[in-house]
């Protein structure tokens, strides 16, 4: 984009942005645009494109500019969403019956962005329920369904660094928007010339804005508790268990403490990380996938001799744990392992209780471990795959519900959804990943296996003996800025034009390219290489961060050499694959 176009877009932004801080940021850069290359380079980063909906909606660095998260971008997105919703439900729009729910997390500017969105909805005649304080993403999904809303928004950047914020848009079934709705919303955003908004006072007086808390909090907590399989076991054995929990300065403490406390469990929350703080002062990344994020919780867990150390990310949709091994050292459980343990526990519990449907199935993403397919088969059930992103799991849930109602023989009874990035769903009332429900179920699962004389790690080893030892690695490389997208496109184009004949010395037997869709799944910028030994390597640019991600999932059967030999074989293969990928991307 030429300098003149960048300057023009920046001037347009300054003219439209009402927030004085964001307006001043860009105004100062414009004043310095001709005096040095630094200001112009920064303007280019802020204006060379508009933020776009990816796998997680809008997400970007907080600041002034069309390629940043700020009040104007939020208002524009909300105006486009409001217009689209009115066109999608014209009869309700004509009667003035459209409604929305909005939640936000602890990040900087989250509360302001949420209120800005609410007042745009109100300006478009859409009744909006707005939480008074920060709430988890899964509760927003629940609220959309509970309140009968046509759409929903949660302001969050999930587990990203503190300089990020974001905006997830939800459809009327409580799931994040997917095509064609996301594309339709973006088209409407691009056509916005006037933002309709009213003041908070007017919105309240006209009944177009209602502040909520308990109206949704209590039903949500009761729903989570109702999903427990063995409340009697929790009452009997739960008092002897201790759980250390960290919400990583986010939204999780209120519900996790209350729900687990109601179930009879003792929860000790890391005090330094309990309160919401968008600066995330004790962690570099507030992400339970990162070992460093759990350091304080594990330290407290050792002191308290906790049975399980738990963590949720800032908007409490992701969930991670660490558990003590036989030596007392805490071992991090990966998202793939946790999903396998949960799937196993859900299937066996439904079976023991006589409630496992004949057509029971779980859903996972195409980059999640193949072990879960074997776990499902172990219990006489199925595992179906979908694209990466929990909105696609919700899409399968929706299609199965419709299919069952219409007698579709391919539809299945949903019992569990998961993806490798620490996301889990165990309740149809929520159509997104739910770290709160995952925490409650994990507590029950840990107590159940302890009642059998086993730890979660013991059960995992049993599953390895039955399903093979599975190990996964993830490789990510960031490509920031306007050139970053081109670099990542070049990497993907290179793999498409000349697919590797082998990875890690193992021949590639099949390539699956989702650019135009594959195996009944929608189009996506994903490549998968199936190696002749069963290993699967996947490549995809992230939909929420400026990075390209690689995943490798490898299985080694547990034979005469035992679990140790299988682990060594898998590690050797994955090390060789990692080296090949890093060489290709310059890592």
C-alpha positions as CSV (number, residue, x, y, z in Angstrom):
1,X,0.0,0.0,0.0
2,X,1.4,3.4,-1.0
3,X,2.3,6.0,1.6
4,X,-0.4,8.4,0.5
5,X,-3.1,5.7,1.0
6,X,-1.7,4.9,4.4
7,X,-1.9,8.6,5.4
8,X,-5.4,8.9,4.0
9,X,-6.6,5.9,6.0
10,X,-5.0,7.2,9.2
11,X,-6.6,10.6,8.7
12,X,-10.0,8.9,8.2
13,X,-9.4,6.9,11.4
14,X,-8.6,10.1,13.4
15,X,-11.8,11.8,12.1
16,X,-14.0,8.9,13.1
17,X,-12.4,7.7,16.4
18,X,-14.1,9.2,19.5
19,X,-11.8,7.7,22.1
20,X,-9.2,10.4,22.9
21,X,-6.4,8.0,23.7
22,X,-6.6,6.0,20.5
23,X,-7.1,9.2,18.4
24,X,-4.1,10.8,20.0
25,X,-1.9,7.8,19.3
26,X,-2.5,8.0,15.5
27,X,-2.5,11.8,15.5
28,X,1.0,11.8,17.0
29,X,2.2,9.3,14.4
30,X,0.8,11.4,11.6
31,X,2.6,14.5,12.9
32,X,5.9,12.6,12.7
33,X,5.2,10.8,9.4
34,X,7.5,13.0,7.3
35,X,10.2,13.4,9.9
36,X,11.5,9.8,10.1
37,X,10.9,6.2,8.9
38,X,9.9,4.9,12.3
39,X,6.5,6.7,12.4
40,X,5.7,5.8,8.9
41,X,6.5,2.2,9.4
42,X,4.3,2.1,12.5
43,X,1.5,3.8,10.5
44,X,1.8,1.1,7.9
45,X,1.5,-1.7,10.5
46,X,-1.7,0.0,11.8
47,X,-3.3,0.7,8.5
48,X,-2.1,-1.7,5.8
49,X,-5.2,-3.8,6.4
50,X,-8.3,-4.1,8.5
51,X,-8.6,-6.7,11.3
52,X,-10.4,-9.7,9.9
53,X,-12.4,-12.5,11.5
54,X,-10.2,-15.6,11.9
55,X,-10.8,-18.8,13.9
56,X,-11.5,-16.7,17.0
57,X,-13.2,-13.6,15.5
58,X,-11.3,-10.3,15.8
59,X,-8.1,-10.3,17.6
60,X,-5.2,-7.8,17.6
61,X,-2.9,-5.5,19.5
62,X,-4.7,-2.8,21.5
63,X,-4.1,0.6,19.9
64,X,-5.3,3.2,17.4
65,X,-5.7,2.1,13.8
66,X,-7.9,-0.1,11.5
67,X,-5.4,-3.0,12.1
68,X,-5.7,-2.6,15.9
69,X,-8.2,-3.4,18.6
70,X,-9.9,-0.1,19.6
71,X,-13.3,1.4,20.2
72,X,-13.9,2.4,16.6
73,X,-13.0,-1.1,15.3
74,X,-15.3,-2.6,17.9
75,X,-18.2,-0.3,17.0
76,X,-17.7,-0.9,13.3
77,X,-17.8,-4.7,13.8
78,X,-20.8,-4.4,16.0
79,X,-22.7,-2.2,13.5
80,X,-21.9,-4.7,10.8
81,X,-23.1,-7.5,13.0
82,X,-26.3,-5.7,14.0
83,X,-27.1,-5.0,10.3
84,X,-26.4,-8.7,9.4
85,X,-28.5,-10.0,12.3
86,X,-31.4,-7.7,11.2
87,X,-31.2,-9.1,7.7
88,X,-30.9,-12.7,8.9
89,X,-34.0,-12.4,11.1
90,X,-36.2,-9.8,9.4
91,X,-39.4,-10.7,11.1
92,X,-38.0,-10.3,14.5
93,X,-36.2,-7.1,13.4
94,X,-39.5,-5.7,12.2
95,X,-41.2,-6.4,15.5
96,X,-38.2,-5.0,17.5
97,X,-37.5,-8.4,19.1
98,X,-33.8,-8.9,18.3
99,X,-31.6,-9.4,21.3
100,X,-27.9,-9.9,22.2
101,X,-25.7,-10.9,25.2
102,X,-22.2,-9.5,25.8
103,X,-19.5,-10.6,28.2
104,X,-15.9,-9.5,28.7
105,X,-12.8,-10.7,30.5
106,X,-10.1,-9.0,32.5
107,X,-8.0,-7.6,29.7
108,X,-7.2,-3.9,29.2
109,X,-10.1,-2.0,27.7
110,X,-12.4,-5.1,27.7
111,X,-15.1,-3.4,29.8
112,X,-15.1,-0.3,27.6
113,X,-15.2,-2.3,24.4
114,X,-18.1,-4.4,25.7
115,X,-20.1,-1.3,26.6
116,X,-19.3,0.4,23.3
117,X,-20.7,-2.7,21.5
118,X,-23.8,-2.8,23.7
119,X,-24.6,0.9,22.9
120,X,-24.3,0.2,19.2
121,X,-26.7,-2.7,19.5
122,X,-29.0,-0.5,21.4
123,X,-28.7,2.2,18.8
124,X,-29.9,-0.4,16.3
125,X,-32.9,-1.3,18.4
126,X,-31.4,-4.6,19.6
127,X,-32.1,-5.4,23.3
128,X,-28.8,-6.2,25.0
129,X,-27.9,-8.1,28.2
130,X,-24.5,-6.9,29.4
131,X,-22.7,-8.5,32.3
132,X,-21.7,-6.0,34.9
133,X,-18.3,-7.5,35.5
134,X,-15.9,-9.9,33.8
135,X,-17.3,-13.4,33.0
136,X,-16.0,-16.5,31.3
137,X,-16.4,-17.1,27.6
138,X,-18.4,-20.4,28.2
139,X,-20.9,-18.5,30.3
140,X,-21.5,-16.1,27.4
141,X,-22.2,-19.1,25.1
142,X,-24.6,-20.4,27.8
143,X,-26.2,-17.0,28.2
144,X,-27.0,-16.7,24.5
145,X,-29.0,-20.0,24.7
146,X,-30.4,-19.3,28.2
147,X,-31.7,-15.8,27.3
148,X,-32.9,-16.8,23.8
149,X,-30.6,-14.3,22.1
150,X,-30.0,-13.9,18.4
151,X,-26.3,-13.1,18.8
152,X,-23.6,-12.6,21.4
153,X,-20.2,-11.1,21.9
154,X,-17.4,-11.8,24.3
155,X,-14.5,-9.3,24.4
156,X,-11.3,-11.3,25.0
157,X,-8.0,-12.3,23.5
158,X,-8.1,-15.6,25.3
159,X,-4.5,-16.6,26.1
160,X,-2.6,-14.0,24.1
161,X,-0.1,-11.6,25.6
162,X,-1.4,-8.5,27.5
163,X,-1.0,-6.1,24.6
164,X,-3.8,-8.0,22.8
165,X,-7.6,-7.9,23.0
166,X,-10.2,-9.4,20.8
167,X,-13.9,-9.9,20.0
168,X,-15.7,-13.1,19.4
169,X,-19.1,-13.1,17.7
170,X,-21.7,-15.8,18.5
171,X,-24.8,-17.1,16.6
172,X,-28.2,-17.8,18.2
173,X,-27.2,-21.3,19.2
174,X,-24.3,-20.1,21.3
175,X,-21.6,-21.1,18.9
176,X,-19.0,-18.8,17.3
177,X,-20.0,-17.7,13.8
178,X,-18.8,-19.7,10.8
179,X,-19.3,-19.3,7.1
180,X,-21.4,-17.9,5.6
181,X,-22.2,-15.8,8.7
182,X,-18.6,-14.6,9.4
183,X,-18.1,-13.6,5.8
184,X,-21.5,-11.9,5.7
185,X,-20.7,-9.9,8.9
186,X,-17.3,-8.8,7.4
187,X,-19.1,-7.7,4.2
188,X,-21.5,-5.6,6.3
189,X,-18.6,-4.2,8.4
190,X,-17.0,-3.1,5.1
191,X,-20.1,-1.3,4.1
192,X,-20.5,0.6,7.4
193,X,-20.7,4.4,6.7
194,X,-22.7,5.3,9.8
195,X,-22.5,3.8,13.3
196,X,-25.9,4.0,15.1
197,X,-25.3,4.3,18.9
198,X,-27.1,5.9,21.8
199,X,-26.0,6.8,25.3
200,X,-25.9,4.4,28.2
201,X,-28.6,6.4,30.0
202,X,-30.9,6.3,27.0
203,X,-30.3,2.6,26.4
204,X,-31.2,1.9,30.1
205,X,-34.2,4.2,30.1
206,X,-35.6,2.6,26.9
207,X,-35.1,-0.9,28.1
208,X,-32.6,-1.7,25.4
209,X,-29.8,-2.3,27.9
210,X,-30.1,-4.6,30.9
211,X,-27.2,-5.4,33.2
212,X,-27.1,-9.0,34.3
213,X,-25.2,-11.3,36.7
214,X,-27.1,-13.8,38.9
215,X,-29.7,-14.3,36.2
216,X,-27.1,-16.3,34.3
217,X,-24.5,-17.1,36.9
218,X,-26.7,-19.4,39.0
219,X,-28.3,-21.4,36.1
220,X,-24.8,-21.8,34.6
221,X,-23.3,-23.2,37.8
222,X,-26.3,-25.5,38.3
223,X,-25.8,-26.8,34.8
224,X,-22.1,-27.6,35.4
225,X,-22.9,-29.4,38.6
226,X,-25.6,-31.4,36.9
227,X,-23.1,-32.8,34.5
228,X,-21.2,-34.7,37.2
229,X,-21.6,-38.5,36.9
230,X,-21.0,-39.4,40.6
231,X,-22.1,-36.7,43.0
232,X,-22.4,-39.3,45.7
233,X,-18.7,-40.2,45.3
234,X,-17.8,-36.5,45.5
235,X,-19.7,-36.1,48.7
236,X,-18.2,-39.3,50.2
237,X,-14.6,-38.9,49.0
238,X,-14.3,-35.3,48.0
239,X,-13.4,-33.9,51.4
240,X,-10.1,-35.8,51.4
241,X,-9.0,-34.2,48.1
242,X,-7.2,-30.9,47.7
243,X,-7.1,-28.8,44.5
244,X,-4.8,-25.9,43.8
245,X,-6.2,-23.6,41.2
246,X,-5.1,-20.5,39.3
247,X,-7.3,-18.3,37.0
248,X,-4.1,-16.6,35.7
249,X,-5.5,-13.2,36.5
250,X,-8.7,-14.0,34.6
251,X,-12.3,-14.8,35.0
252,X,-12.2,-18.4,36.3
253,X,-11.9,-18.0,40.1
254,X,-15.5,-17.1,40.9
255,X,-17.1,-20.1,39.3
256,X,-14.4,-22.7,39.9
257,X,-14.2,-21.9,43.6
258,X,-18.0,-21.9,44.0
259,X,-18.8,-25.0,41.9
260,X,-16.0,-27.2,43.4
261,X,-16.8,-25.9,46.9
262,X,-20.5,-26.8,46.4
263,X,-19.4,-30.3,45.3
264,X,-17.5,-30.7,48.6
265,X,-14.0,-30.1,47.4
266,X,-11.3,-28.0,49.0
267,X,-9.9,-25.4,46.5
268,X,-6.8,-23.3,47.3
269,X,-6.4,-20.5,44.7
270,X,-3.1,-19.0,44.0
271,X,-3.5,-15.6,45.8
272,X,-1.2,-13.6,43.5
273,X,-3.1,-14.7,40.4
274,X,-6.7,-14.7,41.8
275,X,-7.9,-11.3,40.9
276,X,-8.5,-10.0,37.3
277,X,-5.6,-8.1,35.9
278,X,-5.1,-7.4,32.2
279,X,-1.4,-6.8,32.7
280,X,-0.9,-10.4,33.8
281,X,2.0,-9.4,36.0
282,X,3.1,-12.8,37.1
283,X,3.2,-14.6,33.7
284,X,4.7,-13.9,30.3
285,X,1.8,-15.7,28.6
286,X,-1.5,-16.3,30.5
287,X,-1.8,-19.7,28.8
288,X,-2.2,-23.0,30.6
289,X,-0.5,-24.7,27.7
290,X,2.8,-23.0,28.8
291,X,4.7,-24.7,31.6
292,X,5.9,-21.3,32.9
293,X,2.3,-20.2,33.4
294,X,1.7,-22.9,36.0
295,X,4.9,-22.4,38.0
296,X,3.3,-20.5,40.9
297,X,0.4,-22.9,41.0
298,X,2.7,-26.0,41.1
299,X,4.9,-24.4,43.8
300,X,1.7,-23.9,45.9
301,X,0.5,-27.4,45.0
302,X,3.7,-28.9,46.4
303,X,3.3,-26.9,49.6
304,X,-0.3,-27.9,49.9
305,X,0.3,-31.5,48.7
306,X,-2.5,-31.0,46.2
307,X,-4.0,-33.9,44.3
308,X,-4.4,-31.8,41.2
309,X,-3.1,-28.4,40.1
310,X,-5.6,-26.7,37.8
311,X,-5.4,-23.6,35.6
312,X,-7.8,-21.7,33.3
313,X,-6.8,-19.0,30.8
314,X,-8.1,-15.4,31.2
315,X,-11.5,-16.1,29.6
316,X,-11.7,-19.6,31.2
317,X,-12.3,-21.5,28.0
318,X,-9.0,-23.3,28.1
319,X,-8.0,-25.6,31.0
320,X,-4.8,-27.3,32.0
321,X,-3.6,-29.5,34.9
322,X,-0.5,-30.9,36.6
323,X,-0.6,-33.9,38.8
324,X,2.0,-35.5,41.1
325,X,3.9,-38.6,40.0
326,X,5.0,-41.4,42.3
327,X,8.0,-39.3,43.4
328,X,5.8,-36.3,44.2
329,X,7.0,-34.2,41.3
330,X,4.2,-32.5,39.4
331,X,3.8,-33.6,35.8
332,X,2.1,-31.4,33.2
333,X,-0.7,-33.2,31.3
334,X,-1.0,-32.1,27.7
335,X,-4.2,-31.2,26.0
336,X,-4.1,-34.4,23.9
337,X,-3.6,-36.5,27.0
338,X,-6.3,-34.6,29.0
339,X,-8.8,-35.0,26.1
340,X,-8.0,-38.8,26.0
341,X,-8.5,-39.1,29.8
342,X,-11.8,-37.2,29.7
343,X,-13.1,-39.2,26.7
344,X,-12.2,-42.4,28.5
345,X,-13.9,-41.3,31.7
346,X,-17.0,-40.0,30.0
347,X,-17.5,-43.1,27.9
348,X,-16.9,-45.6,30.8
349,X,-19.1,-43.5,33.1
350,X,-22.0,-43.5,30.7
351,X,-21.6,-47.2,30.2
352,X,-21.4,-48.0,33.9
353,X,-24.6,-45.9,34.5
354,X,-26.4,-47.5,31.6
355,X,-26.7,-44.2,29.7
356,X,-24.3,-44.6,26.8
357,X,-26.3,-44.1,23.6
358,X,-25.9,-46.8,20.9
359,X,-24.8,-44.1,18.5
360,X,-22.5,-42.2,20.9
361,X,-19.7,-40.2,19.5
362,X,-17.1,-37.6,20.4
363,X,-15.6,-34.9,18.2
364,X,-12.1,-33.7,17.9
365,X,-10.1,-31.5,15.5
366,X,-8.0,-32.8,12.6
367,X,-4.8,-31.8,14.5
368,X,-5.7,-33.6,17.7
369,X,-4.2,-36.9,18.7
370,X,-5.3,-40.1,17.0
371,X,-5.3,-41.8,20.4
372,X,-8.8,-40.5,21.0
373,X,-10.2,-42.4,18.1
374,X,-8.8,-45.6,19.7
375,X,-10.2,-44.6,23.1
376,X,-13.6,-44.1,21.6
377,X,-13.4,-47.5,19.9
378,X,-12.3,-49.1,23.1
379,X,-15.7,-48.2,24.6
380,X,-17.7,-49.1,21.4
381,X,-18.2,-45.5,20.3
382,X,-16.9,-43.3,17.5
383,X,-14.6,-40.2,17.1
384,X,-15.4,-37.8,14.3
385,X,-13.1,-35.1,13.1
386,X,-13.6,-31.4,12.2
387,X,-11.5,-28.4,11.3
388,X,-9.4,-26.7,14.0
389,X,-11.4,-24.3,16.1
390,X,-14.2,-25.0,18.5
391,X,-16.8,-23.3,16.3
392,X,-16.4,-26.3,14.0
393,X,-17.0,-28.8,16.9
394,X,-20.2,-26.8,17.6
395,X,-21.1,-27.0,14.0
396,X,-21.0,-30.8,14.1
397,X,-23.0,-30.7,17.3
398,X,-25.7,-28.6,15.5
399,X,-25.8,-30.8,12.4
400,X,-26.1,-34.0,14.5
401,X,-29.0,-32.5,16.5
402,X,-30.8,-31.6,13.3
403,X,-29.9,-35.0,11.7
404,X,-31.2,-37.0,14.7
405,X,-34.5,-35.0,14.6
406,X,-34.8,-35.7,10.9
407,X,-33.8,-39.4,11.1
408,X,-30.4,-39.0,9.4
409,X,-28.6,-42.4,9.9
410,X,-25.2,-40.6,9.9
411,X,-26.0,-38.3,12.8
412,X,-24.6,-39.3,16.2
413,X,-25.4,-38.6,19.9
414,X,-22.8,-36.1,21.0
415,X,-21.1,-36.9,24.3
416,X,-17.8,-35.0,24.2
417,X,-15.8,-32.5,22.1
418,X,-12.1,-31.6,22.4
419,X,-9.1,-30.2,20.6
420,X,-5.4,-30.4,21.3
421,X,-5.1,-26.7,22.5
422,X,-6.6,-27.5,25.9
423,X,-10.2,-27.1,24.9
424,X,-13.0,-29.4,26.2
425,X,-16.8,-29.5,26.0
426,X,-18.9,-31.9,28.0
427,X,-22.3,-30.1,28.0
428,X,-24.6,-29.3,25.0
429,X,-25.8,-26.2,26.9
430,X,-22.5,-24.6,26.0
431,X,-21.3,-24.5,22.4
432,X,-17.7,-23.6,23.0
433,X,-14.8,-24.9,25.0
434,X,-15.5,-24.7,28.7
435,X,-12.7,-24.6,31.3
436,X,-15.1,-24.4,34.2
437,X,-16.9,-27.6,33.4
438,X,-13.6,-29.2,32.6
439,X,-12.3,-28.3,36.0
440,X,-15.3,-29.9,37.7
441,X,-15.2,-33.1,35.6
442,X,-11.5,-33.4,36.2
443,X,-11.9,-33.2,39.9
444,X,-14.5,-36.0,39.8
445,X,-12.3,-38.1,37.5
446,X,-9.3,-37.8,39.8
447,X,-11.3,-38.8,42.8
448,X,-12.9,-41.7,40.9
449,X,-9.5,-43.1,39.9
450,X,-8.1,-42.6,43.3
451,X,-11.1,-44.6,44.7
452,X,-9.8,-47.4,42.4
453,X,-6.3,-47.1,43.8
454,X,-5.0,-45.2,40.7
455,X,-3.8,-41.8,39.8
456,X,-4.6,-40.0,36.5
457,X,-1.1,-40.9,35.3
458,X,-1.7,-44.5,36.1
459,X,-4.9,-44.5,34.1
460,X,-3.1,-42.8,31.2
461,X,-0.5,-45.6,31.2
462,X,-3.3,-48.2,31.1
463,X,-4.7,-46.4,28.1
464,X,-1.3,-46.4,26.4
465,X,-1.1,-50.2,26.9
466,X,-4.5,-50.6,25.2
467,X,-4.3,-47.9,22.5
468,X,-0.5,-47.5,21.9
469,X,1.7,-44.8,23.1
470,X,0.9,-41.5,21.4
471,X,3.1,-38.4,21.5
472,X,2.6,-35.0,19.9
473,X,4.7,-32.0,19.3
474,X,3.8,-28.5,18.2
475,X,6.1,-26.1,16.4
476,X,5.3,-22.4,15.9
477,X,7.1,-19.5,14.3
478,X,5.9,-15.9,14.5
479,X,6.0,-13.7,11.4
480,X,5.0,-10.2,12.5
481,X,3.9,-7.3,10.4
482,X,2.7,-6.7,6.9
483,X,5.4,-9.0,5.4
484,X,4.6,-11.8,7.8
485,X,1.5,-12.9,6.0
486,X,3.4,-13.1,2.7
487,X,6.1,-15.2,4.3
488,X,3.6,-17.7,5.8
489,X,1.8,-17.9,2.4
490,X,5.1,-18.6,0.8
491,X,5.8,-21.5,3.2
492,X,2.3,-23.0,2.6
493,X,2.6,-22.5,-1.2
494,X,6.0,-24.2,-1.2
495,X,4.6,-27.2,0.6
496,X,1.7,-27.3,-1.9
497,X,3.8,-27.0,-5.0
498,X,6.5,-29.5,-3.9
499,X,5.1,-31.7,-1.1
500,X,7.8,-33.4,0.9
501,X,8.6,-37.0,-0.1
502,X,9.6,-37.8,3.5
503,X,9.6,-36.2,6.9
504,X,12.0,-37.3,9.6
505,X,13.2,-40.0,7.2
506,X,9.7,-41.5,7.0
507,X,8.1,-41.6,3.6
508,X,4.9,-39.5,3.0
509,X,2.2,-41.8,1.8
510,X,-0.6,-39.3,1.4
511,X,-1.1,-35.5,1.4
512,X,-4.4,-33.9,2.4
513,X,-4.9,-30.3,1.3
514,X,-7.9,-28.4,2.8
515,X,-7.6,-25.4,0.5
516,X,-10.7,-26.3,-1.3
517,X,-12.1,-28.6,1.3
518,X,-11.4,-32.3,1.8
519,X,-13.2,-35.5,3.1
520,X,-16.4,-33.6,3.5
521,X,-14.8,-30.8,5.6
522,X,-15.0,-27.1,4.6
523,X,-12.1,-25.2,3.0
524,X,-9.3,-24.1,5.2
525,X,-5.6,-23.2,4.9
526,X,-4.4,-26.5,6.2
527,X,-2.0,-29.2,4.9
528,X,-1.7,-32.7,6.3
529,X,1.0,-35.3,5.5
530,X,0.3,-38.9,6.4
531,X,3.5,-40.8,6.9
532,X,3.8,-44.5,6.1
533,X,4.1,-45.4,9.8
534,X,0.8,-43.7,10.7
535,X,2.4,-40.4,11.9
536,X,0.4,-37.3,10.9
537,X,2.1,-33.9,10.3
538,X,-0.1,-30.8,9.9
539,X,0.7,-27.3,8.9
540,X,-1.6,-24.2,9.2
541,X,-1.2,-20.5,9.7
542,X,-2.9,-19.5,13.0
543,X,-6.2,-17.8,12.8
544,X,-5.6,-15.7,15.9
545,X,-1.9,-14.9,15.9
546,X,0.7,-13.9,13.3
547,X,2.4,-17.4,13.3
548,X,2.5,-20.6,11.4
549,X,1.9,-23.8,13.3
550,X,2.9,-27.3,12.7
551,X,1.6,-30.4,14.6
552,X,2.9,-33.9,14.5
553,X,1.2,-36.9,16.1
554,X,3.1,-40.2,16.4
555,X,2.1,-43.6,17.7
556,X,4.4,-46.4,18.9
557,X,2.8,-49.6,19.8
558,X,3.6,-51.0,23.3
559,X,5.2,-54.3,22.6
560,X,7.6,-56.6,24.3
561,X,9.9,-53.7,25.1
562,X,7.2,-52.1,27.2
563,X,6.1,-48.5,27.5
564,X,9.7,-47.2,27.9
565,X,10.7,-48.5,24.5
566,X,7.6,-47.1,22.9
567,X,8.3,-43.7,24.3
568,X,11.9,-43.8,23.1
569,X,10.7,-44.8,19.6
570,X,8.1,-42.0,19.4
571,X,10.6,-39.4,20.7
572,X,13.2,-40.4,18.1
573,X,10.7,-40.1,15.2
574,X,9.4,-36.7,16.4
575,X,12.9,-35.3,16.9
576,X,13.7,-36.1,13.3
577,X,10.5,-34.6,12.1
578,X,11.0,-31.4,14.1
579,X,14.5,-31.0,12.6
580,X,13.0,-31.2,9.0
581,X,10.3,-28.7,9.7
582,X,12.6,-26.2,11.4
583,X,15.0,-26.4,8.4
584,X,12.1,-25.7,6.1
585,X,10.8,-22.6,8.0
586,X,14.2,-21.2,9.0
587,X,13.7,-22.0,12.7
